[in-house]
Amino acid sequence: MDVKQLAKANKLHEEIKELDSFINAASKVWTGKLESKGGIFKFISNSYGAIASEEFEMNTDIKNRVLDVLREYKLELEEEFKNIK
């Protein structure tokens, strides 16, 4: 493994640890929110009792994937709304 590969592996390892920590915290609470500050999007799990709030700063790829999920959910809501009689 050369220096570039080692640096990339270390960066990936840190991102995986950060994401794992966020997923563990966020899966223990019912709600969360998306926040945008200065063009940076963050996914924030709400705190609940002894569970502290966690943040995950989204890069462009993750932000776009989250937006795709939200667009799909919006279409499902619109379809459900249309079917109300």
Salt bridges, closest charged atoms under 4 A:
GLU14 OE2 - LYS17 NZ 3.57
GLU35 OE2 - LYS37 NZ 3.55
GLU55 OE1 - LYS42 NZ 3.21
ASP61 OD2 - ARG65 NH2 3.25
ASP68 OD1 - ARG71 NH1 3.05
GLU78 OE2 - LYS74 NZ 3.36
GLU79 OE1 - LYS82 NZ 3.93
